[in-house]
Amino acid sequence: MKLKKICSAAAAAVIGVTAVSYSLNDITASAGGMGSIKYNVLLVKEGEESAHNVYKSYTCGDFTYSLRNDGTAEIVDYTGSSAKIEVPELVDGIKVTAVSFYVNKDVEDVILPDDVRMFGYEYQQSKWYKSLKADDNGLIISQGRLLGCDDTVGTVVEVPEGVTQIAPSVFENLGDITEVRLPDTLRIIGDRAFFGCTALEKINFPGSLESVGQMAFDETKWLTDSLAKSDYAVANSILVGVNAAYDANYVLPEGVNAVSSPYMFTNYEYPEDRTKVNTTLTFPASFKKIENSAFEFTMINNLVISSEIVEDYAFGGADKLRSVTLEEGVKSIGDYSFITMSEHYFDMPEEEMPVCEFNDIIIPKSIEDIGECAVGYQLVIDYKEMSVDESIEKIPGFTIYCYKDTAGEKYAADNGFNYVLMDNYGKVKGDITGDAKLDTKDAMKAIAFAKKTAQPKGPEFAAADVNNDGKLDSKDALIIINAAKNKTAIK
């Protein structure tokens, strides 16, 4: 398989320069400032060329657009000279759902389709924006979008009915605001919309709210107070804040069906001993669908998923992933949904090369559809001295535990993975090997688990924990040894 991708780097401390761009093989990357690299990954089968690929720009008339992960279009540039910009509903037959282009100072009017989302605030120097008049509350509104405010905005902000979106950064760092009243028509709150409103302590969230942007309420009194009362801050059904910790076991509250940012879960101070970092994120059944790329590049270590649908790239590039538990009831997992990432550097000693810790998975009977390279694969980026190589490789030794004549068995067989059928597990208590018998082989495994000389895989932990105390120790081993020796059943 051939990997094609575009890597965009917001910053690259490892490169050691303030700005750099380079093209190597099929990779294009740019970097500036200091920080960490984020990769946007596009995977295409060898020999295939898609007419439209994510992370590539296309031209339609005076508009430049790119594809979003859901297959809709985002307008990223306007190259025309008209003083009036009318954003189309479709470009090349593709629905436009977002705009993020710069509106230059000479533009006098911008017309947007009703349901198009705005990213950024690169319009505030235009004649169009400056011609808009603030209402009696100091709010600047156009076409159902709250775009800004003037210096007459008060300590209590009342957003009028009819507003469907609050654009990014509209109220950022307005420290005098204490209360915000939102209308029943509001659907979207943009990135950093209320960031730094340190006095903001009261806000209502209407049932119409569908999306909250990243860091929308960070550094507000409301968020601080919410997280003092609970480990989770929720706006309608959207998680907007957590008490992050390097050893946290996050269990999303029932009713939550979206998160404002996947990065909130790893916003913690690292301990000196990095081996102590072990975070778990559990999705409730109410989180029906984990959308395309929703948790791309997450640093969460363990996932427990009850969602019916896991879409393409949902956890793509998760380089710290150790385990994924798919509960019975999950129906489909999309293309590259759990592909991990491994970065190798030319001057890195072999003993320091990263080793993938995600080595096995149980695929329940309920799963009906498994996408291409959904599990068991890693994206390997190999930084050589003068070049960069990339490849998709199987995770060495990856094992799939599944059931006979299911999508799990078909995926494992089609992709050449080692797999173990689980049909006999659970028939005999203490049967760790899954052969529907309790004998010395099970006793030997139980001893190894108790002594920590071996680690359980797949269903082995549940089978070996015969006293159901959530740990494997000498108590479990003794019960299994005696039952195997005396040929008696474990109750």
Secondary structure, DSSP 4 states (H G I P E B T S, - for coil): --B--B---S--TTTTSSEEEEEETTEEEEEESSS----B--B--TT---SS-BT-EEEETTEEEEE-TTS-EEEEEE----SEEE--SEETTEEEEEE-----TT--EEE--TTPEE-S-TTTTSHHHHHPPB-TTSEEEETTEEEEE-TT--SEEEPPTT--EE-TTTTTT-TT--EEE--TT--EE-TTTTTT-TT--EE---TT--EE-TTTTTT-HHHHHHHHH-SEEEETTEEEEE---TT-EEEPPTT--EES-GGGGG-SPPPSSGGG---EEEE-TT--EE-TTTTTT---SEEEE--SEE-TTTTTT-TT--EEEE-TT--EE-TTTT-EEEEEETTS-GGGS------EEE--TT--EE-TT-SSEEEEEEE-SS-EEEEEEEPTT-EEEE-TTSHHHHHHHHTT-EEEE-TTTTSSTT-SSSSS--SHHHHHHHHHHHHTSS---TTHHHHH-TT-SSS-SHHHHHHHHHHHHHT----
